[in-house]
């Protein structure tokens, strides 16, 4: 009985150490990450492939970090943002685009997520660290509902449906120094 419990406890600790959360963020995420982004638009099964990088490093201000996204080569699409805590104890951060735009991000379980709307599209982004890989996903939805269904009652409330315009996924690996 004791051996079984100890084995269970050891496996649980290994599992917990592999998962990521707000507790070890952003320290365990620091580094220069790179990989390939697959971008699916509409009902196409053939994604557009783009080189992607995410560089997360301590910034000049204490507690702030770079959040530099690069698509293609550095000169093509370089987005040098800053990651700032809003209330880190509650898992609330903001990605400051340094042009007046601030994108709020939140920890939900093991996923660092945000959602924002711009020019008729709502973007949902997810970042998840799994062992040595950073999984990045973006969903783009049409902001205006394509359908409202339901009867407007408690048993059948009104429900809005939205068109999903695109899905993007990248698996990034930390560059070796």
N, C-alpha and C positions, 0 to 999 in steps of 0.2 A: 504494500500500500504506500509506504513512504517513498519507495523508488519511483512508482508511478506518478506521485504528486510532484516529486522533484523534477522528473522528466517533463511533465506538463508545465511547471513553472519555468524551466529553462527554455522550452520552446516558446512560451509566451513572451519571455524577455527578448529572445532573438527576434520574434515577430514585431514587438514594439520598437526595438532599436532600428528596424529597417523602415518603419513608417516615418513620415515627416509630419510636422505640425508647426503651429505658430510658436511653440516653445523654442525650437532650434532655428527659427527664421530671423533674419536672413543669413546668419553665420554659416550654416551648412550649405547654403546656396551660392556662396561667393565663388567666383571664377569666371572664366570665359567659356561659354557653351557654344557648340556649333553642331549643325546637322542640316537636314533637308526638309523643307516645308512642302507638303502636298496640299494643293489648293483645288478643291472640287467646287465647281460652279454649276448651279442648276441640276439637271439630272445626268450630267456627264459622269461616266465611269473612269475617264482618263484625266488624272489630275495634272495641273500645271506644277512643275517642280522648280523650287527656288531655294538656293542656299540661304540658310538663316543662322544668325548668331545672336546670342543674348549675353551681354557682359554685365556682371554684377560685382561691383567693387566698392569699398568704402569711399565716400565722397569727401570733399573738403570740410563739410559741416558734420560735427559729431552726431551720430545716429542716422545720417542720411547715406544713401547708397546710389551708385550709378545704376541705371536700368536702361542700358543701351541696346536697342534692337537694330540689327542690320540685316537687310534683305538684299540678296545678290552680293555684289562687291561693296566695300565700304563707301565708295563714291556714288553708288547708285541710289540707295535708300537707307540713310543713316539717321536714326532717331535717338539722340542723346538725352534721355529722360533722367529724372531723379526720383528715387523711391524714398518716401518720407513716412515716418510713423504718425498716425493721427491719434490712435489709442492702441498701442501694440498689445497691451494686456487683454484687450477685447478682440484682437486680431484685425484691427482696422488700420489700413495703410492707404497712401495715395501715390499714384504715379503722376508726377508733375511734368507736363510736356514742355515747361518753361516758355510757354507762349500764351499764358492765360488759361489753358485747359488743364484741369486736374481730374484724373480718373480714380475714383474710389475703388479699393480692392479689399476683400474680406476673406478671412479664413473660415471655411466650412469643412469641418473634419480635416482630411488630409489635403484639401484642394484650396489653392489661393485663387480666388475668382473675382470678377468684376463684370458689370454690365453698364452700357451707356448707349445713348441714341445720338446719331448725327446724320443729317441730310437724308432723312427717310429710312435709315437703317438702324436697327438695334444690334449691337455687337456684344456677345457674351464670350468672355475669355476665361480659360482655366489653365493653371500651371500646377503640375504635381511632380514632386521629386520621388522617384522610385529607384532605390539603390543608387546606381551610377548614371541614371538617365533622368533628364528633365523633359516631361511630356507636356507639350503646349498644344492647346486646342482653341480655335476661334469659331464661333457660329455667327453668321450674319442673317438677321431676320428682317423682313419688311416691317416697318413700324406700324403701318396701317393694317388693321385686321382685314383678312380676305373673306371672313365669314363670322357671323354671330349666330349661334344656335342656342337652344334651350327655350324654355317658356317663361323665364323671369320669375319663377316661383321657388320656394324653398326646396321642393323635390327636384326641380329642373331649372337651376339658375342659368342666367345668360352666360355663355362661354364664348370668348373671342378666340379665333384661330389665326395664326400668322404664317406667311410664306417664309420658308427657310431658303435663303438665296445662295448661301455657300457654307462650306465647312472646310476648315484648314487644320492640319495636324502636322506637328513636327516632333521628332524624337531627337533631343539634343544631348550630346555628350560633352563632358568637361574636357577642354584642351589640356594636354600635358604641358607642364612648364618646361 
